[in-house]
Amino acid sequence: MQHIAVHHVWKSVAAGLCGNAAHSGVMFLKRWMNWLPTFHPYQDLQLGLGHWLGGGPVHPAVPWAMSFVNGTLVLGILFRSTYHLLPGHNAVMKGFLFGIMGWIAMGLLYFPILGRGLFASDLGLGVLPAAFSLAMVLAYSTFMGIAFSALHSEPGRLWSTRG
């Protein structure tokens, strides 16, 4: 029984890692293409952490590491744990919907906590930060769903309705 649980955790973490790779790719494109040059979610988190921890500077690697751990461990395992509750007929659709829910939570909690308003609306960039955040989160969650499906299904059944 313990071997099965470890096996499922490993697959969930691996799927989260694949989602993180997709997320990192989108963030790389943002920087390379100079999209939304004044929208910096990681720097905002870095500044917020520095403020919450007493005003001292926080190393730039800290928000990246937090995102990596969150995306790989926490969200990968949360996706597996809530898989049976998510609507959809396959892991890819469930990953997509998991991302929509994550984006809503990020827009309603993360950005306001950082002082950026609902869906980063206080940045004065219109809907662009919200749209980019949606693309970033959906890249993560959809690729996580694809990897989850590939790791939990029989070979050749990527779009399987099994979990």
Backbone bond lengths (Angstrom), bond angles and torsions (degrees), N, CA, C in turn:
res aa  C-N    CA-C-N  psi(-1)  N-CA   C-N-CA  omega(-1)  CA-C   N-CA-C  phi
1 M - - - 1.456 - - 1.532 110.78 -
2 Q 1.341 116.63 -44.47 1.461 119.99 -179.89 1.526 110.47 -63.90
3 H 1.345 117.61 -37.52 1.462 121.33 178.37 1.528 110.78 -60.81
4 I 1.322 117.26 -40.31 1.464 121.48 179.13 1.522 110.31 -64.76
5 A 1.333 117.95 -43.38 1.462 121.40 179.97 1.522 110.56 -63.44
6 V 1.324 118.07 -44.61 1.464 121.66 178.64 1.522 109.75 -62.96
7 H 1.317 116.91 -40.57 1.464 122.10 178.82 1.536 110.59 -60.35
8 H 1.331 117.29 -43.86 1.469 120.94 179.02 1.518 111.37 -68.46
9 V 1.329 118.10 -38.77 1.461 120.98 178.00 1.521 109.63 -63.76
10 W 1.316 117.67 -44.81 1.457 121.66 179.37 1.529 110.33 -58.02
11 K 1.334 117.38 -46.52 1.467 121.29 -179.79 1.528 110.82 -64.39
12 S 1.315 117.27 -38.42 1.461 120.95 178.96 1.522 111.01 -66.81
13 V 1.320 116.84 -41.11 1.462 120.94 177.76 1.533 109.72 -66.02
14 A 1.330 117.39 -41.46 1.468 120.91 178.25 1.528 110.80 -62.58
15 A 1.334 117.28 -39.98 1.468 120.42 177.76 1.529 110.24 -65.44
16 G 1.337 116.81 -40.87 1.462 120.78 176.33 1.521 111.35 -62.43
17 L 1.309 117.13 -38.04 1.462 121.49 177.38 1.530 111.11 -63.48
18 C 1.326 116.79 -40.11 1.472 120.17 176.29 1.522 110.87 -64.41
19 G 1.322 116.41 -40.14 1.461 119.72 175.50 1.516 111.27 -62.04
20 N 1.320 116.63 -40.63 1.467 120.68 177.43 1.519 111.75 -62.74
21 A 1.323 117.13 -37.40 1.468 120.27 177.66 1.525 110.20 -62.27
22 A 1.332 117.17 -42.68 1.467 120.70 178.02 1.527 110.69 -65.07
23 H 1.316 116.82 -43.76 1.461 121.65 177.78 1.535 110.45 -59.29
24 S 1.323 116.43 -45.12 1.461 120.80 179.04 1.520 111.24 -62.18
25 G 1.329 116.29 -37.00 1.463 120.01 177.04 1.519 112.16 -62.84
26 V 1.317 116.75 -41.63 1.470 120.57 177.96 1.529 110.05 -65.97
27 M 1.317 117.15 -41.47 1.464 119.90 178.63 1.529 111.04 -66.25
28 F 1.329 117.43 -36.03 1.460 120.88 175.70 1.531 110.07 -63.26
29 L 1.336 116.90 -45.73 1.470 120.54 178.19 1.523 111.44 -60.70
30 K 1.322 116.69 -40.13 1.469 120.35 178.33 1.517 110.28 -56.41
31 R 1.310 114.72 -48.08 1.466 119.17 -178.11 1.528 111.20 -69.35
32 W 1.313 117.27 -45.98 1.463 122.88 -176.54 1.534 111.34 -64.37
33 M 1.334 116.27 -41.01 1.467 121.40 -178.57 1.533 112.07 -87.50
34 N 1.322 116.57 -3.25 1.463 123.02 -179.20 1.534 111.92 58.54
35 W 1.331 115.41 39.53 1.460 120.80 176.55 1.523 108.32 -76.23
36 L 1.295 116.70 136.28 1.464 123.57 176.58 1.532 110.84 44.70
37 P 1.322 117.07 63.04 1.468 119.64 -174.33 1.531 114.22 -63.15
38 T 1.326 118.49 -16.15 1.465 119.81 178.77 1.531 112.55 -100.45
39 F 1.309 117.41 3.88 1.464 122.42 179.30 1.531 107.70 -103.96
40 H 1.336 116.20 111.06 1.463 122.09 -174.88 1.523 110.82 -131.84
41 P 1.335 118.13 80.78 1.464 119.10 -176.98 1.531 114.15 -60.30
42 Y 1.333 117.47 -36.00 1.469 119.04 -179.77 1.525 111.15 -71.90
43 Q 1.316 117.78 -39.83 1.463 119.85 176.65 1.526 110.97 -66.49
44 D 1.330 116.62 -36.61 1.462 119.81 176.19 1.527 110.58 -61.40
45 L 1.336 116.26 -43.09 1.461 119.96 177.86 1.529 110.42 -64.85
46 Q 1.318 116.37 -41.16 1.470 120.68 178.66 1.526 110.74 -59.71
47 L 1.327 117.31 -46.20 1.467 121.24 178.47 1.525 111.21 -64.90
48 G 1.347 116.13 -42.04 1.461 120.09 178.27 1.514 111.90 -61.51
49 L 1.329 116.73 -43.74 1.463 120.22 178.42 1.524 111.20 -62.30
50 G 1.326 116.49 -42.71 1.460 120.36 178.23 1.514 111.58 -59.89
51 H 1.321 116.32 -41.82 1.466 121.38 178.99 1.533 110.75 -66.10
52 W 1.336 116.47 -47.01 1.465 120.48 -177.32 1.525 112.39 -67.62
53 L 1.330 116.39 -27.50 1.464 120.14 -178.07 1.527 112.50 -92.69
54 G 1.308 117.79 12.27 1.448 120.85 174.80 1.510 115.46 109.50
55 G 1.314 117.94 15.03 1.451 120.30 173.92 1.510 115.76 91.17
56 G 1.317 118.59 -10.39 1.461 119.95 179.31 1.512 111.67 -76.58
57 P 1.317 116.16 156.81 1.465 119.27 179.79 1.531 111.37 -68.62
58 V 1.302 114.39 146.57 1.462 122.43 176.35 1.521 106.57 -112.48
59 H 1.300 116.89 134.02 1.462 121.17 -179.52 1.532 109.82 -59.90
60 P 1.342 117.97 140.64 1.472 121.25 -178.79 1.528 113.85 -58.60
61 A 1.328 118.17 -22.43 1.470 120.23 179.64 1.528 112.32 -72.84
62 V 1.336 117.41 -20.38 1.462 120.46 -176.11 1.527 111.95 -63.54
63 P 1.348 120.47 -51.04 1.470 118.62 179.09 1.534 112.03 -63.93
64 W 1.332 116.71 -35.12 1.464 119.26 177.97 1.524 109.72 -64.69
65 A 1.326 116.84 -45.51 1.467 120.55 179.93 1.525 110.69 -63.36
66 M 1.326 116.90 -40.69 1.466 120.07 177.73 1.522 110.67 -60.92
67 S 1.324 116.58 -43.43 1.461 120.96 178.96 1.527 110.66 -64.40
68 F 1.325 116.01 -40.98 1.461 120.45 -179.50 1.525 110.99 -63.95
69 V 1.325 116.60 -47.92 1.467 120.65 -179.94 1.526 110.01 -64.74
70 N 1.330 116.64 -44.27 1.456 120.72 179.61 1.528 110.70 -60.65
71 G 1.332 117.02 -48.26 1.458 120.70 -177.40 1.511 113.90 -69.53
72 T 1.322 116.51 -35.30 1.458 119.70 -177.47 1.516 112.03 -83.23
73 L 1.306 116.85 -52.29 1.464 120.14 -174.87 1.518 113.04 -87.93
74 V 1.320 116.24 -60.91 1.463 120.49 -171.67 1.528 111.42 -64.32
75 L 1.322 117.20 -55.95 1.468 119.00 -175.59 1.522 112.71 -72.32
76 G 1.334 117.57 -33.15 1.465 119.57 176.07 1.516 111.38 -61.05
77 I 1.330 116.20 -45.44 1.462 120.76 179.60 1.533 111.10 -72.44
78 L 1.342 116.92 -37.40 1.466 119.78 177.13 1.534 111.18 -63.18
79 F 1.329 116.54 -39.41 1.469 119.95 177.56 1.523 109.93 -60.42
80 R 1.313 117.24 -46.95 1.464 121.20 179.66 1.527 110.68 -63.08
81 S 1.319 116.40 -41.24 1.463 120.75 -177.30 1.528 112.77 -68.55
82 T 1.320 116.85 -31.33 1.468 120.53 -177.89 1.530 112.30 -103.03
83 Y 1.317 117.02 3.43 1.467 121.72 -174.99 1.529 112.31 -49.96
84 H 1.314 116.48 -48.31 1.469 121.00 -177.05 1.531 112.70 -66.87
85 L 1.319 118.14 -18.16 1.469 121.82 179.87 1.533 112.77 -91.08
86 L 1.337 116.15 -19.40 1.465 120.26 -176.06 1.520 111.18 -75.52
87 P 1.331 117.41 138.66 1.460 118.93 175.34 1.528 110.08 -69.74
88 G 1.301 115.74 158.50 1.462 121.16 179.43 1.513 110.32 120.03
89 H 1.338 114.64 159.90 1.459 120.36 -175.38 1.519 113.70 -104.03
90 N 1.330 117.63 -3.85 1.461 119.71 178.72 1.533 109.09 -152.34
91 A 1.329 115.09 169.94 1.464 120.38 -175.29 1.522 112.32 -65.52
92 V 1.320 117.72 -30.49 1.460 120.11 -179.48 1.531 109.99 -68.36
93 M 1.322 117.21 -46.48 1.461 120.65 178.39 1.528 110.76 -65.91
94 K 1.320 116.72 -40.04 1.452 120.12 178.02 1.532 110.15 -64.04
95 G 1.335 117.42 -39.07 1.463 120.91 176.15 1.520 111.40 -62.71
96 F 1.325 116.47 -42.45 1.466 121.41 178.11 1.526 110.28 -59.85
97 L 1.317 117.30 -47.96 1.461 121.65 -179.14 1.528 111.51 -68.59
98 F 1.329 117.97 -35.13 1.461 122.52 173.86 1.527 109.05 -59.08
99 G 1.332 116.28 -40.27 1.461 121.21 177.93 1.522 112.33 -66.00
100 I 1.313 117.43 -42.49 1.471 120.49 177.92 1.527 109.90 -58.46
101 M 1.334 116.01 -44.53 1.464 119.25 179.14 1.530 111.15 -65.45
102 G 1.327 116.91 -38.92 1.462 120.53 176.98 1.515 112.13 -64.65
103 W 1.325 116.35 -40.00 1.471 121.16 178.76 1.526 110.89 -63.70
104 I 1.323 116.22 -42.20 1.470 120.04 178.05 1.535 109.92 -62.57
105 A 1.327 116.31 -45.05 1.471 119.94 178.28 1.530 110.40 -62.10
106 M 1.324 117.52 -42.08 1.460 120.72 179.83 1.528 110.26 -63.75
107 G 1.329 116.78 -43.06 1.455 120.25 -178.97 1.516 113.87 -68.41
108 L 1.329 115.98 -31.97 1.464 120.61 -178.09 1.525 113.65 -91.04
109 L 1.344 117.69 -21.19 1.467 120.92 -176.74 1.525 113.51 -118.87
110 Y 1.321 116.99 -57.53 1.464 121.83 -172.56 1.526 112.39 -60.81
111 F 1.326 117.25 -54.57 1.465 119.50 -178.19 1.528 112.44 -64.55
112 P 1.337 119.55 -43.68 1.468 118.12 176.62 1.532 113.29 -62.71
113 I 1.330 117.81 -38.45 1.468 119.94 178.55 1.525 110.47 -60.95
114 L 1.334 116.40 -34.61 1.463 121.02 179.24 1.528 112.48 -83.63
115 G 1.339 116.20 2.95 1.461 119.48 177.96 1.523 113.96 80.15
116 R 1.319 116.87 21.05 1.473 120.96 -178.19 1.523 112.93 -103.24
117 G 1.308 117.31 1.28 1.465 121.19 178.71 1.518 111.80 81.32
118 L 1.328 114.61 172.55 1.460 120.25 178.01 1.526 109.21 -59.71
119 F 1.310 116.03 127.94 1.464 122.49 179.13 1.529 111.98 51.72
120 A 1.321 117.03 33.61 1.471 124.52 178.76 1.523 112.23 60.49
121 S 1.325 115.99 31.16 1.469 120.53 -176.96 1.520 113.32 -70.13
122 D 1.318 118.50 -20.44 1.465 120.71 -178.90 1.528 113.49 -78.62
123 L 1.316 117.59 -0.45 1.463 120.40 -179.89 1.527 112.91 -79.74
124 G 1.326 117.18 -10.73 1.451 120.53 179.26 1.522 113.61 74.86
125 L 1.328 116.82 22.78 1.461 120.90 -179.12 1.526 112.51 -111.18
126 G 1.321 115.75 15.36 1.456 119.84 -179.41 1.524 111.38 67.85
127 V 1.322 115.35 -140.36 1.466 120.64 -177.36 1.531 112.78 -86.70
128 L 1.327 117.95 -2.45 1.463 120.43 -174.51 1.536 114.08 -60.12
129 P 1.340 120.31 -45.31 1.469 117.95 177.22 1.535 112.57 -61.52
130 A 1.328 116.91 -38.93 1.463 120.02 178.63 1.527 110.38 -66.02
131 A 1.334 116.77 -42.37 1.466 120.47 179.39 1.529 111.04 -65.44
132 F 1.327 116.51 -42.86 1.462 119.05 178.33 1.524 110.70 -64.76
133 S 1.326 117.03 -42.11 1.463 120.82 178.17 1.521 110.67 -60.17
134 L 1.325 116.63 -39.52 1.461 120.33 177.38 1.529 110.46 -62.23
135 A 1.329 116.75 -46.75 1.468 120.18 179.07 1.530 110.79 -61.07
136 M 1.313 116.42 -41.85 1.461 121.58 -178.95 1.536 110.44 -64.11
137 V 1.322 116.80 -46.72 1.461 120.87 -178.34 1.528 110.89 -69.42
138 L 1.331 117.33 -39.51 1.469 119.44 179.36 1.527 111.75 -68.70
139 A 1.317 117.84 -33.71 1.469 119.67 174.56 1.526 108.73 -60.51
140 Y 1.326 115.96 -47.88 1.462 120.79 178.62 1.528 110.92 -58.26
141 S 1.324 116.16 -56.82 1.467 119.97 -169.62 1.524 112.78 -71.33
142 T 1.318 117.35 -34.95 1.464 119.31 179.38 1.525 110.61 -69.88
143 F 1.333 116.88 -43.39 1.465 118.79 177.07 1.523 111.44 -66.86
144 M 1.327 117.20 -34.23 1.454 119.47 174.59 1.519 109.56 -62.48
145 G 1.332 117.79 -43.13 1.460 121.43 177.73 1.519 112.18 -62.25
146 I 1.345 116.69 -41.53 1.469 120.59 177.99 1.528 109.68 -61.53
147 A 1.336 116.72 -47.11 1.464 120.27 179.86 1.526 110.82 -65.07
148 F 1.314 116.77 -41.26 1.462 121.07 178.34 1.518 109.99 -59.24
149 S 1.322 116.17 -44.84 1.459 121.00 179.30 1.525 110.83 -62.75
150 A 1.312 116.67 -44.74 1.463 120.60 -179.17 1.529 111.20 -64.86
151 L 1.321 117.56 -36.59 1.459 121.38 -177.77 1.527 113.33 -80.59
152 H 1.330 117.55 -23.92 1.457 121.11 -175.80 1.520 113.37 -108.07
153 S 1.325 117.86 3.44 1.461 120.96 -177.45 1.515 110.10 -118.96
154 E 1.300 114.47 172.67 1.454 120.20 172.88 1.520 108.06 -73.14
155 P 1.336 117.84 148.34 1.462 119.76 177.84 1.525 110.75 -54.23
156 G 1.311 115.47 139.81 1.463 120.43 179.00 1.509 114.38 86.63
157 R 1.334 118.00 -0.71 1.466 120.59 -178.26 1.521 109.95 -118.13
158 L 1.330 116.15 51.48 1.469 121.53 -176.70 1.515 112.09 -55.44
159 W 1.292 118.00 -39.07 1.457 121.35 -175.43 1.535 110.63 -98.53
160 S 1.312 116.23 27.43 1.443 122.97 -177.81 1.526 111.20 -58.55
161 T 1.312 115.68 149.45 1.463 120.55 175.33 1.520 110.21 -86.63
162 R 1.311 117.67 -4.21 1.467 121.15 176.05 1.504 109.79 -82.52
163 G 1.308 117.81 159.36 1.457 122.07 178.92 1.470 109.67 -120.29
